[in-house]
């Protein structure tokens, strides 16, 4: 099985969040979703998920229909093309610190609803979003998105993931707190007056390794590459997910077998997973759910084929499990998302 088939999927609440701007403007949300390959019916199922490719396509559609690089979430639009222009400046910077200061000077001229700032105090560097005026739910999500995508650019510039010590969420971001920890793969504080994140200041001295040539590849793959490329693959939950992925077709190894393969006791494995906000059974279920969602996008596979590929001995068992994961049966999910008749 290819890695793409078991990529992490994205929860429907995230789709609802990014649609706030077009909803506020009274635009045709179902038509926008269909252009991105997302069935509007999924918005009514809180447990539904979309693929990374669908979510990336939605970002591009929203940018086109709103003519705004923050998708209508702010009171003042960000002109399309701004992101490409700032990236062209950043690849000519010497260090990450210089690139961040260059980017923030650029955006200070463009952003009217909030501005990003870099603060360095001793061994700590902190990036914050300073709100201009009153922060509502739309602006709060715009700031979160700017932070998350900006963090992806930061990691791309130096071709490595910069480990974060803290992510700061304002009051308006508390409803997305658990998802924030998963997105940034870092601990989240919910009592902050601003959105931002913190890391060791020594990373600011890393050299920028990208060039005008690599920038073209970056533009071709963005925004999809910014969503997942620099996930922390060393996290225990990610290591377990990769190990289990090799056993999707058959019986998955038990917690005891997995812990032994990682040279730790079952108790230690459980404790470390709890520290990451994960559980062993949840990792297994999420892996099968994400693989099933990807497989359902392949019209040549029947539902029985998919059940067998996921290690279910009977289609009925797979049906029950999938409905528990997503709130929908696999046949309905395939039909509403892809227009493929249930098999």
N, C-alpha and C positions, 0 to 999 in steps of 0.2 A: 504493500500500500504506500502511495506517495505521501510525503509530508503534507501536501496541500489538502489531502482528503481529511486530515485530522487537525486542521488549523482550528484555533479557538473561534467560536462563533460569537455574535454580538447580540446582547439582550434587547428585546423590543423597547424597553423603557429608554434606551439610548437613542433609538430611532425617533421616539416621541419627543425627546428633548431637542434634537437637532431640527425638528419640524416646527418648533415654536414660532420661528420668525415668519414662515410662510402662512401658518395658521393665523397669526396676528394680522397679517396683511389681507386675509380673506382669499388667498390663492387656492387653486384646485389641487388639494393634497393628494387625492387618489390618482390623478393624472401624473403628478410628480413621482409618486411611488412606482407606478407602472413603467415610467420611463427609466427608472433605476432597476427594473426587474424585481420589484418587491410587491407582493399582492397586498392591496389595502386591507383585506380581511385580517391580516396578521396583527394589525393595531388593536383589534378587539380581543386578542388572546395574550394576556400578560406574560405567559411562560414562553411565548414564541421567540425564536431567534432568527437572525439573518446571517449570511456568510460575510466574511470580510470583503469579498469582491462586490457584493450587493451594497454594503455600506459605503465603500469607496465610490461606487457609481452614484449613489445618492448624493454624496458631497459634491461631485462634479455637476450633477443635474441642478442642485440647489444653487450652486455658484452661477450657472448660466441663467436660470429663471429669475434670480433676484439681482443679477449683475452686482454681486456683493460677495467678497471673499469670506465674510462671516455670516452669510446666508440669511440676512434680514433680522438678525438677533439684536443688533444695535440700533440706536436711533439715527446714526449716521453711517452710511455704507462705506465699505473699504473697496476702493476701485479694483476691478479685476486686472490682474497683471502686476499688482504690487508685490505679491509673494515671489514671483519670478525675478522681479527687478532686485529685490533685496538679496536673494540667493546669489545673483550674479556678482554682487558686491562682496558677499561673505567668502567666496572661494578665493579671493585675492588677499584675505587677511592672513597674518602670520600665525596667530594663536587663537584659541577659543575665546579668551578674554577680550581680545581685540574685536573678534567677530560679534560677540554679544553686544559690546558697546556700539559698534557700527549699526547693528540691526535695530537697537533700541532708539538710537538717534533718528534713524529712518522712520520708524513707526511713530515716534513722537510728532512727526510732521503729518502723519496720516490719520491716526486714531484720535477721535474726539470724545469717545465715551469712557475709555480707560487708557492708561499708558503703562508699558512694562519698564521696570527699573531693576538695576543690578546693584546690590549692596555687598561690600566685602568688609568683613570685620575679623581681623586676625586670621584664624584657619578656616573660617566659614564664609561661603558665598551664598547669597539668597537672592532669588528672583521673585519679584512681587508685581502684581497687577494693581495699579493705583486707580481706583474708580473716580471718574469725574461726574459728579452729580449723584443721583440715587440709583442704587443697584437693585434691579428687579430680577425675576427668574430668568428672563431672556438674556439680560446682560451677564448674569452670573454664569450661565452656560457658555456664553461667548468667551468669557475670561478663562473658564476651565478648558475649553477647546483650544484657545490660543496657547495656553500653558502646555497642554498635552502634545499638540502638533509641534510647538516650538521645541519641546524636549526631544522630539524625534529628529528635528533638524540639527540640534546640538550634537546628538549622538552620531548622526550621519557625517557631520563636518569633521569629526575626529575618528570616525570609523570604529567606534566602540561605545558601549553603553556606559554613561556616567552614573555611578551609583548615587541614589538620593538618600539623604539621611531623614528628611521629613518632607511631607506634602502638606500645605496649609489650605484648608477649606473655610470659606466664610459661612455664616449662618445659612445663607441661601443654598449652599452646597451640601448641607447635611443629608438631604434625602438621597444623595448619590454617594454617600460616604463609603459604603462597602465596595461599590463599583470603582471608586477612586483608588482604593488600595490595590485592586486588581489591575487597573489601567497603568498606574505609575509603578506598581510593584515596590511600594515603599509604605511605611507607616503614615497614617493621615491624622492630623489634628483638626478638630472641628470647631475650635473656639477662636479662630483667627478673624481679625477684621478685614482680611484681604485673601485673595487667591495667590498661591505661589508655591515654590519649592526651594529646598536647601540642599547644598552639597559641599564637599570639601573644596576650599579655595585653590588647592594645588592643581586641580583639574583645569583651571583657567590657563595654565601654562602649556597645555597640550598643543602641539602644532596642528593647524588645519591641513588635512591631507587630501582634500578634494580639489578638483581643478575644473576649468571650463569644459573639458571633455567629459569628465564624470558627471558634471551637472546635467548634461543632456540625458543621460541614463536615469538620473534622479527624477527629472521632470516627467520622463516617460512612465515611471513606476509610481509616482506620487498621485494621490495621497495614500494608496494602498500600502506602500512600503513604510510609511510613517506610523501605521497602526500597530504593526507587530514586529518589524524587522529586528529591533533592538530589545526584544524581551530578554529578561534575565534567564538564560538557559541553565544556569547553575543552581537555581532554586530547586529544592527537593521535590516539590510538586511537579515541576517541569521534567525533572529526571525520571520520576515515576511514570509520568504520562508517556514519555518516549519509550520506556521499557514495556509498558502495557500495550502500546500500539502494535508491537510485534506479535501480540497474542490475541488480536481481535477476533480472528476466525475460530479460535478454540476456547478452552477454558482458561480464563485469566489467572495468573498466579495469585496466591493468597498473600495477605499482608506479611505472614511469617516468611514466605519464600522471598518476597521483595526485600524485606528488611535484611535477611541473610545475605542476599546478593549485594547489598550496599554496606555490609559489614557493620550493622548496628542491630540492637535489639528491637523487637516490636514496640516495646514501651517508648524507646527513644524515637523511633520513627513516628509514632502517634503524637508525641510531644512536639517534635519539630514541625509536623504538619499543622498542628494547632497554632503554633507561632506564626505560620504563614496564612492562617485563616482557612485551612483546608482540612479535608478528611479523606481517608483512603477510598471509602465507598463512593464518595462524591466525585473523586477524580475518575474512577472507573465509569460511573454513570455519565459524566460530562464528556468523556472521550467517546463513548458509544453514541451519545446524542449528537455530538458534532460530526462524527463520521456519517451517521444516518442522514443528517441534513444535507451533507455534501453528496452522498450517494443518491438521494432523492432528486437531485438535479441532473442525473444521468438517465435519460429516457430509455436507454437500452437495458436497464436493470429493472427486473420486476421486484415487487415487494418481497417475494420469497427469496430472490437472489440477495437482496440487501440483508434480510434476516440471517441468511446463512453466512454472509460475510462478517456479520457482527457477532457470530457465535451463538445465535439463538437456534435451538433445535426445531422450534415450531413457529410458524408465522403469527399465530395467535399470541404467543408470549411476547414477540417483538411488538405487536400492535399495542398490547397493554403497557409495555415499558415506554414506548414512544409517546403515547398519550399522557403518561405520567410526567415525562420530561418536558413536553411542549404544550400540553393542554389540548392537543388535536391528534386524531389518528393519522398514521403515515399516509394513507390514501388521500384523505382530505388535504393534508399539508402539501402533498405533491401536486394535487389538482389545483389548489388555490394559488400556489406559488409559481408553478411552471406551466399550467395548462396541460399537464400530462395526465391522462385518465388513470385512476387507481388500478393497480394490477393485482 
